[in-house]
Amino acid sequence: MDFPRRKPARLSHFDYSAPGAYFITICTKDHKCIFWANTETSINAQQKPLLSKYGSIVEEAICNISVHYPAISVDQYVIMPNHVHLLLQIHTDEYGRPMVVPTISTVVQQLKGVVTKYIGHSVWQKLFHDHVIRGERDYSKIWEYIANNPAKWTDDCFYIG
């Protein structure tokens, strides 16, 4: 019996450890809203959502990415009730040479693994979405999207009301 073939999630022949910026979205399994203490809270652009215990674990894991991978910075992130957006940047050394870093997939898998370990069970969807950022305009657009995402939660494509 032939099973349908899933479309590859990553760009073929692209080096996901190459210097540059990457927009990552990671969803919870079945889009369960577990990262905010109260998903009904009205959030404005100046407020930060109140994270649940699970959300706080995710935030700590995100903040530790640069500790474990000094060549990778988390330029922007937001933890939504049922998904996480990350704006990651892989840097070069002071001479413009690429540094040895894991792939974006490895970083995401290790983030998921750390969170799973501290929670005691997996809360994640199997895959994740990535977008290779192509220029300053693309970067700025994604930065703004992440910054404003909590205020637009009820309009979000992952909103479950």
Phi, psi and omega in degrees: 000129178270129177265150177297142181271128180285139177295133179301138182279333182257156174293131179288145178063024176252137180272102182281013170247008181284146177304140181151184182249146184223134175258123185239138172234127179238126182255155173282157177298131181059020179054037178290135181274096186233357187263343175255147178293327179213106182287350179273353182297135175277123183247135172251176187298336182270342182271150173253134181297150176280116183279146173284179176302316179294319178299321178294324177296317178297316181299317179298319179295320178297315182295339180269356180303311182291336176292316181281331182230085184301338180277357180244129174247148172262100185284330181198146174205160171212139175255114179264171182303325184227016176198167181229136172249135177232140170246101183257146179231128173261124186260162172262169175282183184296346179258006179083009180272145176298143177262159178284117180219158174286170175286163176301321178301319179295317179300314180295316180297322178289324174300311178300319181296317179297315180297315179300318180299314183286328179281324179106352177199160182284138177244005191260148166292155186298311186258186174214163179258138175229155175220122176282121184283131186242074175109168184296320180296315177299315179300312181297318180299316180289321176304310180297318179302312180296314182299324184264357185301316180300323180291341181251023185306315184290346176260358185291146180294341179262005181295133175236108185265000000 
